[in-house]
């Protein structure tokens, strides 16, 4: 009975840990197999421990080139989607204009629409315009795809902002620009940062939209897909593990900064 009571008391914690373990299981497998030394072309079965892939992560031809391209596209797509999404979010929350309700509804369409439909539509648009498929078509497609997610994140933050803080700054003779930079932007910064991080992750990870609009350009997800047809080099696991570690470090850094700010406020 004591065991049953203990289990009931900690049921939520146990369920949370099991869910977290389920979510992290693929990352653990990727990390483990980044230290594997496969005998054949496929890195699907454990053979022996080796750090060779970590000492030469660019040992596979064109892999680091595709990785660099994906990072550049993701960075520029993040900048474009964050700037446009932030302006749209402020416009939808702070201003009243015709078709505002329709715009609010249309913003969610790319999030609800299957990616393959959006990819095919963008490809049709680019072909009708005579655009050459490559870096720029991928970038435009990624900005359009990530825009809705940024708007949603920033809009939620802007809606929770107290307009009296900006009014107080104006009462203290702060101009519109000074009020925005010193009051509005710092308060909205967490939502903007969340939207930017989400946009970067979505852009870097995207395959379907990129595959339709890339032409002969090869991004990292496309390289991984192509490699899986003829062999999976261990370096792919190395890059995946490194990206996971960087993401975890960003999350931990955000938690540390947030805790420090809370302690300073207290």
N, C-alpha and C positions, 0 to 999 in steps of 0.2 A: 504493500500500500504506500509505503514511503516513497518508493521509486515512481509510482503513478503520480503522487502529489508533486514530486520534483519535476516530473515530465510536464505536468499541466502548468506549473509555474513558469517554466522556461520554454513553453511551446513556441511562442513568438520568436524568441532568440534562436532556437533550433531551426525553425522554418527559414528564418533570415539567413543563417549560416549555410544551410543546404542550398538555398537559392543562389547565394553568392558563390558557393563552390561550383554550382552548375554553370553559372555565367563565366567563371574564370577558368573552367576546365580546358577549353580550346587554347587559351593563352598559355596555360601550363604545358600542354602538349607541344605547342610551337616552341616554347623555351627549351624544353627537354630535347627535342629533336634538332635544335640548333647546335647541340654538342654531339651529334651523331656523326659517324663515319660510314655512310652506306657503301655497300659493295657494288651496287648497280647504279642505274640512272635515277631511280625513284627512292625518295627519302621517306618511306612509309613503314619500315620495320627497323627496330633498334638493332644495331650491329656492335658498335664499340664507341667508347667515349673519345672525343677529339675536340680540340680547340682550333683546328686548322681553319675552319670557315670564319671564325671570329678574327683571326689574324689577317685574313684576306677577304673582307666582305665584298670587294668589287672584283673578285676573281672570275665571275661569270661575265661574258661579253655583253655589253649594252645594258646591264642591269642597273648600274649606278647612274647611267645616262637617263634611263627611264625614270628612276627615282628622283633625280634632280628636276626633270621636267614636271613630274607630278607635284613636287614641292613648290615649284615656281607658279604653276597654274593654281594650286590651292591657295598660295599666298595672295596672288592678285585677285582671285575670285573672292577671297575673304574680304579684302579691302573694298572691292566694288560692291559686294552684297551688303557689307556692314554700313557703308556710307549711304547707299540708296535705301536700305531697309530702315535705318535710323530715321532718315528724313520722312519716309512714308509713315512710320509708326507715330512720330510726333504730329504729322498732319492729320492722321486718322483720329488721334485722341484729343488734340487741342483745337481743331478747327471744324467748323460746320460748312459743308459745301454740297452741291448737288451730286447725287449718285454716291454719296458717302457709304450708304449701306451696301450698294452693289460692289463697290471697291473692297469693302470689308469681306464680302463673300468671295470675290474673285481671288483675293490674296491666298485663300486656303486651297484653291483648286490644284496648284502644283503639288501640294502635300498629299491630296487625296487621289490625284490622278496616277495611274500606273506609269512607272518610269519609261516603259517601252513605248507607250503612246506619246509621251512628251518627246522622247528621243526621235521617233519617226517623224513627228510634226516639225521639229527643229531641222532635221535633215531635209525635209521637203522645202522648208523656208530657205535654207542656205542654197540648195540646188536651184531653186527658182530665181534667187538673187545672183546666181553665178559665182558665189563665194567659193574660194579654194579651201577645202577641208584641211584643218591642221590646228596649230596652236590657238589661233584667234577664235575659230569656231568652237573649240572646246571651252575656251575661257568664257565666251558669251553664253554658251549653254549652261555652264556651271553657275555663273552669276544669276541667271534666270531661275535655276533650280534651287539655289540656296537662299534666294531673296525672301521667300515666304517664311522660312524658318527664322531668319533674322528679325523680320517684322513681328512675328509672334512673340519672340523672346523680349524684344525691346518694348513692344506695346504693353505687355504685362507689367513691366517695370514702370513705364511712364504712367499707366493708369493708377498705380499705387502711390505716386508722388503727391505730396501736399502742395498745392499751388500757393499757399500762404507763405511758404519759404521764399518763393520768387517775388511775391508782393512785398515781403519784408526787405529784401535786397533793393527793390526799386524805391521803397520808402527811405532807404539810406543813401539815395542818390546814385545807385549803381545803374549804368547804362544797359541797354539790351545785350550787348556783346559781353560785358563784364558779368552780368547776371547769368548768362548762359554758361560762360566758362568757369565761374566760381561757385555756382549753386546748382544749376540744372544738370550740367554734364557730369559732375562728380556723383550726383545722386543716381543718374541714369547709367553710370559706368558699369555696374554689375550686370545689368541686362544687356548692354552693348557687348561686354566681354563674353557673356554666355552665348550670344548670337554669333559672335565672331568665331569662337572655338567650335561651335556646332557647324558653322559654314566650312571651316577648314577641314574638319573631320569628314564631312559629307563629300566635299570636293576631292580630297585626296583619295577617298575610298571608292568613288563612283566608277562603275564599269559600263553599265548599260548605255547611258547617255553618251559617255565618252566613246564607246565602241561604234556607235552610229555616226558620230560627227568628227572622228579623228582623222579619217583618211589613212595616210601612211604613217601618221604619228603614233608612237607607242608610249603610253604612260605606264607607271608601275603596275597597276591592277591588270592592264592588258598584257604586260610582260609575264606576270604570274600565271595568267590564264593560258598564254601561249606555251609557257614552259611546262605546264601540267600535261600538255598533250604528248610531250616527248621526254619528260624527265623533270624532276623537281630538285633543283640544287639546294644544298643546305643553306646557302647564303640568303635565300628567301626567308627562311626561319630566323636568321640572324637579324635581318632588317625588320621583320615583324616584332621580334623581341625588343629590339632597340626602340622602336616606335611606342611599344607598350610601356616600356620603362620611362620614356620621356613624358608620356601622358600621365602616368602615375606621379611623377615628380611635379608636374604642373598642378595636379590636384592637391598634393601635399603642401606645395608652396602656397596655394590659395587658402588652404585651411589654416596654415601658420599665420599668414597675414591677417586673415579674418579674426583669429583668436587674439592676436596682438591688438587689433583695433578695438575689439570688445573689452579687453582689459584696460585699455587707455580710456575708453568712455566710462568704464566703471570707476 
